[in-house]
């Protein structure tokens, strides 16, 4: 009964997703349950395994400040992404690619030269009508790059 209460409490209190109210042994059961709930609402299948658990622990432990920043930036960028993805008939979950690609950092530049939120390379950006010159780089425009990313994702 105690495990069930702990799981139910943690489901209704977002601040305790991996907090001290849930024992480490019970976290796997909680994560599996939450991912199963997400799977009921998502067209993209989500798995839970040791690697996923490692990333959950990483972003709720040593990198929680970075995750807090990402959550704050998501309030700015996700409405832009949601609108464009919905308009193109793409799954809204694709917005999370920007977290993987850039950590929602609008100034992100990869080692290969990919730029901004969606991490467009120069040639790819030109294929999807983003202007890049010595004066302007539309890859850095969240609206234009999101529209281009949606066209690219649809193409894929």
MOJO-V771893 format. One record per residue. N is the residue number from 1. RES is the residue in three letters. SS is DSSP state (@ for helix, = for strand, . for the rest). OMEGA is omega as a letter, one per 40 degrees, with the letter a starting at -180 (* if undefined). D_CENTER is the distance of its C-alpha to the mean C-alpha in Angstrom with 1 decimal. Layout:
((N/RES/SS/OMEGA/D_CENTER) (N/RES/SS/OMEGA/D_CENTER))
This chain:
((1/UNK/./a/34.1) (2/UNK/@/i/32.6) (3/UNK/@/a/29.5) (4/UNK/@/i/29.0) (5/UNK/@/i/29.4) (6/UNK/@/i/26.9) (7/UNK/@/a/24.3) (8/UNK/@/i/25.0) (9/UNK/@/a/25.0) (10/UNK/@/i/21.7) (11/UNK/@/a/20.2) (12/UNK/@/i/21.6) (13/UNK/./a/20.9) (14/UNK/@/a/17.2) (15/UNK/@/a/18.4) (16/UNK/@/a/19.7) (17/UNK/./i/16.9) (18/UNK/./a/18.4) (19/UNK/./a/21.1) (20/UNK/./a/24.8) (21/UNK/./a/25.7) (22/UNK/./i/24.4) (23/UNK/./a/26.2) (24/UNK/@/a/24.5) (25/UNK/@/a/26.4) (26/UNK/@/a/24.9) (27/UNK/@/i/21.2) (28/UNK/@/i/21.0) (29/UNK/@/i/22.5) (30/UNK/@/i/20.3) (31/UNK/@/i/17.0) (32/UNK/@/i/18.7) (33/UNK/@/a/19.7) (34/UNK/@/i/16.3) (35/UNK/@/i/14.7) (36/UNK/@/i/17.9) (37/UNK/@/i/17.5) (38/UNK/@/a/14.0) (39/UNK/@/i/15.7) (40/UNK/@/a/18.4) (41/UNK/@/a/16.2) (42/UNK/./i/13.9) (43/UNK/./i/15.4) (44/UNK/./a/13.2) (45/UNK/./i/14.8) (46/UNK/./i/13.1) (47/UNK/./i/15.3) (48/UNK/./i/16.2) (49/UNK/./a/18.2) (50/UNK/@/a/19.2) (51/UNK/@/i/16.5) (52/UNK/@/i/13.7) (53/UNK/@/a/16.0) (54/UNK/@/i/16.3) (55/UNK/@/i/12.7) (56/UNK/@/i/12.7) (57/UNK/@/i/15.9) (58/UNK/@/a/14.8) (59/UNK/@/i/12.1) (60/UNK/@/i/14.4) (61/UNK/./a/17.4) (62/UNK/./a/18.2) (63/UNK/./a/14.9) (64/UNK/@/i/14.6) (65/UNK/@/i/15.6) (66/UNK/@/i/12.8) (67/UNK/@/i/10.3) (68/UNK/@/i/12.6) (69/UNK/@/i/12.4) (70/UNK/@/i/8.7) (71/UNK/@/i/9.3) (72/UNK/@/i/12.3) (73/UNK/@/a/11.0) (74/UNK/@/i/8.5) (75/UNK/@/i/12.0) (76/UNK/@/a/13.3) (77/UNK/@/a/10.9) (78/UNK/@/i/9.3) (79/UNK/@/i/12.9) (80/UNK/@/a/13.6) (81/UNK/@/a/11.0) (82/UNK/@/a/12.0) (83/UNK/@/a/15.6) (84/UNK/@/i/15.5) (85/UNK/@/i/13.8) (86/UNK/@/i/16.2) (87/UNK/@/a/19.1) (88/UNK/./i/18.6) (89/UNK/./i/18.3) (90/UNK/./i/15.0) (91/UNK/./a/12.7) (92/UNK/@/i/10.4) (93/UNK/@/i/7.7) (94/UNK/@/i/7.7) (95/UNK/@/a/5.9) (96/UNK/@/i/2.4) (97/UNK/@/a/5.2) (98/UNK/@/i/5.8) (99/UNK/@/i/4.2) (100/UNK/@/a/6.2) (101/UNK/@/a/8.8) (102/UNK/@/a/9.6) (103/UNK/./a/8.0) (104/UNK/./i/8.4) (105/UNK/./a/12.0) (106/UNK/./i/14.2) (107/UNK/./a/16.8) (108/UNK/./i/15.1) (109/UNK/=/a/17.6) (110/UNK/./i/17.4) (111/UNK/./a/20.7) (112/UNK/./i/21.2) (113/UNK/./i/21.0) (114/UNK/./a/17.8) (115/UNK/=/i/17.0) (116/UNK/./a/14.5) (117/UNK/./a/11.0) (118/UNK/./i/11.2) (119/UNK/./i/13.6) (120/UNK/=/i/16.6) (121/UNK/./a/19.8) (122/UNK/@/a/23.0) (123/UNK/@/i/24.5) (124/UNK/@/a/21.5) (125/UNK/@/i/21.1) (126/UNK/@/i/24.8) (127/UNK/@/a/24.6) (128/UNK/./i/22.3) (129/UNK/./i/24.6) (130/UNK/./a/22.9) (131/UNK/./i/25.8) (132/UNK/=/i/25.9) (133/UNK/./i/29.2) (134/UNK/./a/30.5) (135/UNK/./a/30.2) (136/UNK/./i/27.0) (137/UNK/=/a/23.6) (138/UNK/@/i/21.7) (139/UNK/@/a/18.6) (140/UNK/@/i/18.2) (141/UNK/./a/18.6) (142/UNK/@/a/15.3) (143/UNK/@/a/17.2) (144/UNK/@/i/19.0) (145/UNK/@/i/16.3) (146/UNK/@/i/14.1) (147/UNK/@/i/17.2) (148/UNK/@/i/17.9) (149/UNK/@/i/14.5) (150/UNK/@/i/15.2) (151/UNK/@/i/18.7) (152/UNK/@/i/17.6) (153/UNK/@/i/15.3) (154/UNK/@/i/18.3) (155/UNK/@/a/20.6) (156/UNK/./*/18.9))
